[in-house]
Structure formats: C-alpha cells, structure tokens
C-alpha cells in the first residue's frame, strides 16, 4: 500500500511539472524587429542581428565608412549584434557574397547599398522573401521585404557648387585665380555620379551664370593615384582653383592634389575637412551614418516601412555641408553668410534643384 501511494504521488508531481512548463513557455517570434525590447532584443529575447555587406572595402573615409559609423552606433546604443563583410572590388564576387549572407539565415536584416548592387538585391529579395533588407543610396520600391533610402545628392551637390562658385570668385582666399572655373572629379560615368555633377554645375551657375565647370571621371572608386592625376591636370592646366570630388576612396587622391598645389577642394559623403585642413574647405555630407542608425532604430521598433523608399534631402537633413571648427577657421565670413542663404532657399523650395534621376 505504501509503495502504491508513493507511485501516485510521483505521477501527480510529474503531471504538475509538465503543466507548469506548458504555462511558462512563450511562442517563438517569427517577425524579428516587430516589437523590439531593450538592448535590441526581439520578442523572443534574442538580440537582433544585422549583416552589412560592402561591395568594396572599408577605409574610404567616405561612403562605406559612414554607414559603418551608423551601424557601430546602433550596436552600442540599441544593442544589435552585427557583422560586416567586405566584398572587395571584384564585381563578379558580389552576388555570391550577398547570397551567402542570406542563405546563412543568421541576420534579421541585411544592410547593403549603392547602385552597383541594386539588381543583385532585387534578385535576392525575390528569391528569399523572408529575408529583410535595408538598401541605401538608390531606390528599390514595391518589394515587401526591402526598405530603401536615397539621398538627394543633387541638392547636396548644389550646395557644394554654390560654395565652389563663391570660393573661386573670392578675393579673401590665397590661391584663387581670377578665372571663373571650378572642377568636378567623379568616380564613374554612371547616372548617380552624374547626378552629383549636375547638381554641382547648377549650384556653381547659381552664383554666376558664366561659371565654367571642368569634369573628369576616374573609372572606378578605388584608384586614388588616378584621382590625383586628373585633379592635378585640372589645377595646373585647366584654370581650376577649387574642385569637388564624388569618387569614394579614389577621390582621396584628388584631395591630396589640392593640398599639394596649395589650392582648394570639397570632400564628399563624410566630413573630409580634417584630411587637409585649410585645403579641403568643406565636404558635402550624405548623412549615411545618421540615416543608417535611424533605419535600424525604426527596424527595432517595428516601424520601418518595408516595401517603400524615402528620398532624404536638405530639408530632411539627409544631405548638407560639413561645418566644423576647420570650416569656421578657414572659410571667409562672407562665404559662410551667403551659404546660409543658399541652404535656406533650397530647404524652403525656393530653388528647384535638378536631378537626372527623377
């Protein structure tokens, strides 16, 4: 009888343990990022994971580095886990590299961008509909698992062109010549880079309709020596005293050339003023860092509008000029005052900036 009693108690205890376990469990969250908690966790308590694929390498002090800063901030402040994969310069490797990240199923969202990868991402988004993508610097609209953010580089470049026009006609800066000629050095002769060029030309002519613009293209975004060679040709033989570079890492050579000959330049994407203080007078900022962080924060909160794209211009703070202590030190007050007027005119819509991408 005692043995039977112990058996009954054991069965009751086992049943109670099973019941408690069933009541204490939670269903798995199949929509990571839809209701993130503290520290970037999804509803299941696991940290949200971001994969950043670079169709190039870090170290450009410009485009890709800016996105990385935004990602680093999201890791630190929002608690994401992240991995950055540098795909290198061989375009033939990029599709396989991105697909490898998707197929691993390690990432709640994959961060990738530039017009050079747009077709790859479209293909991957269609092939893997459960994978979320944040795409930057070009438009992918209408795909339910892709959010894209573009930047009005034409508006930002308009500001750079107006600034260049003011510098080349200034009598307060050493190194300028009396000729109304400014330069542009682009990475590749492709639509998005030509959008930089068109905005720059419009901005320069806004200051003076007689302004001439000399344009050169490097052929890629990595050949800094070629960038320097083209810039030196503009400075030394084409009457340019300030130029604007939209060429990623290759543009670093153009900035070096300006410093070498004692003339001026305008950086791009990130604040490149500290590279050559007093020679790089300002930089056109594509605020990829702040907008990357913004997108990841919205993803964590479940408010990122997948299936849509946003265009971020001067009014939205997506683009602008770098105005750091070096800008304050080296740019004449008359130019700073005029640029405030120009920026307001663009933000308020008084000036309609052209774009070849519209």
N, C-alpha and C positions, 0 to 999 in steps of 0.2 A: 504493500500500500504506500509506504513511504517513497519507494522508487517511482511508482506511478505519479505521485504528487510532484516529485522533482521534475519529471518529464513534462507535466502540464505547465509548470512554471516556466520551464525553458522555452516551450513553444510560445507562450504568451510574451515573454521578453523578446524573442526573435521577431514576432509579429509587430511588436511596438517599435523596434528599431527600424524595421522596413518602412512602417508608416511615417516615422519622423523623417527619415531620409527623403521620402517622396514629397513630403510637405515642404522641406527645406530647400529643395532644388529650384533652379531658375531655368527657363528655356533659353536656348542659345540665341544670341542676337545676330540675325542674318543681314543686318543693314548697318555695318560699322560706320560711325560718324553721324548716325541719325540722332543720337542722343548722348553725345559725349559727356563724361563727367570730369571731375577734377583730374589734372595730370594727363589729359589727352586720352583717357580710357574710353573704350566703347562700353555698351551696356553690360557686356559680359565681364567687365573688369580688366580686360587686356588693353595694353597700350596700342593706340592706333599707329600703324606703320606706313611710312612714306618712302617710296623709291624715287630717286632723282636720276634720270638718265641724261647725260650730257653728250650731245653729238659734237664732241670736241674734247677739250681738256680745261681743267681749272687753271688759274694763273693769268687770265687775260686782263685782270684788273678792270674789268668792264662787265660784259653781258652775263656770262655764266657765273662769275664771282658774285655778282649782285644777287642772283637767285639763291646762291648758296648762303649768303648772309641772311636772307629771309627765312630759309629753311633752318639754319642754325638757331635763329631766334625762336622759331616755333618749337624746336626741340627743347630749348632751355625754358621757355615761358609757358608752353602749352603741354609739354610732356610727351610729344611724339617720339617714336623711335624712327630713325632714318638711316638710309644707306644711299650713298652717291656712287654712281657708276660712270666713269669717264670712258666714252666710246671711242675716242681718238678721231683722227682726221680722215680715215678711210670710209667713205660713204657706204661702201658695199657691206660694211660690218654693222651698220646702224639697225637695220630691220631685225637681224638675228639677235642683237643685243637687247633691244626693247622687248622682243617676243620672249626671250629668256627670262626677263624680269616678270613678265605677265604670267608665263607658264609656271613659275615657281610658286605662285599663289601666296607669296609672303607679304604682299603690300595691299593695304586697304585703298590706297590711291597712288598713282604713279604720276610724277611731275616731269613733263618734257615739253620742249618748245622749239621755236624757230621755224621759218617757212620751209626749211630744208627737210623737216621730218613730218610735215603735215600729212602727206599721203600715207606714210607708214602708220601714223597714229590712227588715221581713219580706218585703215585696213585692220589694225589690231582691235580697235574699238568694236568693229562689226564682228570680227572673229571671236572675240571674248567679251560678250555683252555684260558679264558680271563684274568686269574689271572697271574701276573708276579711274578717270584721267583728269588731271588739271593741265591744260595746254596753254602756254604763254607765247605772246608775240606774234600770233597770227590767229585767224578765225576758223573755228570748226563749229558750225551752228547746226542744231537739229539732231545731234546724236545723243541719245538719252543718257549715256554714261560718260559724256565729255563736257566739261566746263572750260571755256576758253576766254582768255583776257588779252586784248590787244591794246596797243598804246598808240596814241596819235603822235607818231614820230614826226609827222609833217608839222604839227603845231609846235612841238619842242624844237624842231629844226628851224622853224620860222623865227623863234626867239634867238637861236644861235646865229641865223643870218642877219637879223637886225643888229645883234651885238657886234658881229664882224663888220657890218657897214659903219657902225659908229666908231669902231677902233680904227679902221683904215682911213677915215676922214678926220681923225683926232689929231690935234697939234700938241696934246699933253702927254703923248707917249713916245718914248725914244724908239727908233727902229721902223716907224711907219714912213711910207713914202707918199708923194702927192697923188699917185695913181689910184683910181677907184677900181681896184681889182682885189678880189678875195678868192680863196681856193677851197676846193672840196676834194677829199680823198676817200673813196668808197672801197669797201671790201670786194664785192662782186657786182656786176652789172645785172642785177635782178630787181624785180618790182619793189620789194620792201626797202632796199637801199636807195633806189631811185626816188622813193617817197621821201627819204631824208633829204636827198639832193633838191627836189622840187620845193620842199618847204624852206630849205636854206636859201635858195635863189629868191623866192618870194619875199622872205624877210629882209635880205640884203637890198632888194629893189624897193622895198617899203621905205627904207631910209633914204635911198637915192635911186631914182629910176634909171640913171645912167651907169649904175654899178655893173661891172663885168665879173663873171664867175668862171674860173678855170676848174675843170673837173677831170679827175683821173681815177681809174679803177685798178686795184692791185691784182685781183683774180682769185683771191681766197681771203680767209680771215686769220691766217697764221703767219704769213710771210712778212715779218717786221722789217727785214732788210729792204724788201721791195717797197714797202710803205715809206721808208726813209728816202729811198732813191727818188720816188715820184714827188715827194714833198720838197726835197732839195731842188729838183728841177723847177717846181713852181716858184720857190723863193728866189732862186738865183737867176732864172732866165725868163720868168713869166710875170714879173712885177707884183707877185703876191706878197703881202706882209702879214696876213693872218689867214689861217686855213682851219677848216673843220673836218674832222675825220670820223667816218662811220664805218669802221673796219675791224671791230673787236681787237684781238691781240695784234693783228697786223698793223693796226693804227698806232701802236706804241712807237713804231719806227718814225712815223710822221711827227709825233710829238717830240721825239728826240731831235729830229732835224730842225724844228723850230727853235729849240733851245740852243742847238749848236751854232746857228747862224744869227742868234740874237733877235729873232722875230717871234711872232705870236701864233698861238693855236688854241683850239677849243676841243676839249675832250668829249667823250660820249659814254652814255649808259650809266657809268658810275662816276663819282667825283674823282677826276684825274688831276685836279689842280695841284696836289702835293707832289706829283711826279717831277714837275719842273716849275717851281714857284716863280711867278713873275713872267714866265713864258706861256704856260697854259693858264690863261686868264680866267676861264670858266669852263664848265662842262655841261653838256645837255644831258640831263638825267632822265633816263627811263627808270622810274622808281620800281624796278623789278623786285627789290628786296621787300619794300613795304607792301606791295600788292601780292607778293607770294605769301607773306605772313597773313595778310588779310584773307586770302583764299583758304588757307589752311585753318584759320580760326573759324571761318564760316563752315568749313567741312566738319570740324569737330562739333560745332553747334547744330549741324544738320540743316543749315540754311543756304548752303552753296547751290546755286541754281543750275544743276546739270541739264544739259540739253540746250543751253543758251551761251551767248558770248557777250562780253562787255567791251566797250571802247572807252579807254581812260585817257583824257586829255589834260590840258592846263587847268580847266575848271575843276576837274575831279582830283587833281594832284598826281595824276599818272605820269606827267612829264613836267619839266621845268629846268631852270638853270641852277648850277651849284654856286651858292653864295656863302662861302665860308670866310674865315679870317683872312685868307690869302686874297680872295676876291675883294674884300673890304680894303686891304692894304694896297693892292696893285692896280685896281680899276679906278680911273678918274671919276669924281663925284658926278660930273655932268652926264657921263655914260650911265652910271647907276640910276640916276634920277630918270633919265629917258627910258631905261629898260622897265622901270616900274610902270610907266605909262603904257608901254607896248604890251606888257603882260596883262594889264587890266583890260586893254582893248580886246585882246584875244579871249580872255576868260569871259568877258561880257558879251562876246559875239559881235562886237563892232567891226572886227576884222575877220573875214572869212578866209581861212587858210585852205589852200588847195591840197588835194590828195589824189594821187593816181590810183589808189586802191579802192576808192569809193565808186 
